[in-house]
Amino acid sequence: MTGWIIAGALLVLVSVALVLVGRLPRSAWEITAAALLLGLAGYAWQGRPGLAGSPRQAADRGGAAFDEKLAEQRRGLAERYGKAGQWLMLSDGLGRQGKTKEAANVLLSGLRETPDDPNLWLGFGNALVAHAGGVLSPAADFAYRRSMAIDPEGPAPRYFYGLALARAGQLKEARALWAPLAASAPEGSEVKKELEGNIARIDAMLGSEGR
């Protein structure tokens, strides 16, 4: 927790310094903010801010097996054009080999080049969840939220963030994302049927918990 507080404070201080002292023009604020947020995401992923301040050797978990169906769903919901598609395909290839850490790091490299691409942030979130064996880490949560902030109307960020939340047991939060997405999905589409089924199961689980 201390690491997050320090990182957040530094982010605010650097932002203020760039604007007031460095006299950063207003036109450059957005790209600068994106770069700073990317640095925070990288710190969350590689710096492990949730640990205590003393150095320690972390064990590298192999992560979950590559989910081909999940990758296909992402390709169907998200755009795969340009350099973003190349980074995502490279990451998928590494994931198929069980190299989950490398798969995430590839997308982090892509984000350093294009920090405002929602598909890269989405893929980064999925890769972090896969590396953590299905656990929704703070870094993965940040990546999903960043993807939604850049593309608030896109279905892919909300779908996959909701999926990660549901798997993490945060059912109410997942339902809140999926309900409007299901309502706006085309009638008869597979994604609408899947979302409605997921929501029905969540409602049943929440109802049983309330008894």
C-alpha angles and dihedrals in degrees: 000000000000090000091055092050092050093045092049093048092050090050091055094044094049091048093051092045093051092050101040104027101026091040092223110194117246091242090064097048096091098051091043091052090050091052092050092048090050089054089052090050091050090050091050090051102040104018097053096215093186092071126087119269096257115096116255137171110247121210113239109231118210092227129212126322113269111273106219093182091053091051090050091051090052091050090051095049101035133053117258101192131125126356093334090064091050092052091047094050091049090050091049090052092054091046091055088057091053092251094133096158092052090046090058094043091053090058091046087057089050091051091053086059096040109019095171098058110116093198092057091049089049092049090047090054092050091047092051091050090050092049091050092053094252097319117136100228124193089255092053091046089052091050094052092047091049090052091052092047091055095042106024094165097046116109097213100067093048093044096051096038088052090049092052091047092049092050088050090055095252092129100160091052091048092050091050089058097041101045097069090038091055091047092054096043117107115270113262094014120139093236091054092051091047094048094046090050091049092049091049090052091048091050090051092050093046090047093053090049090053093056 
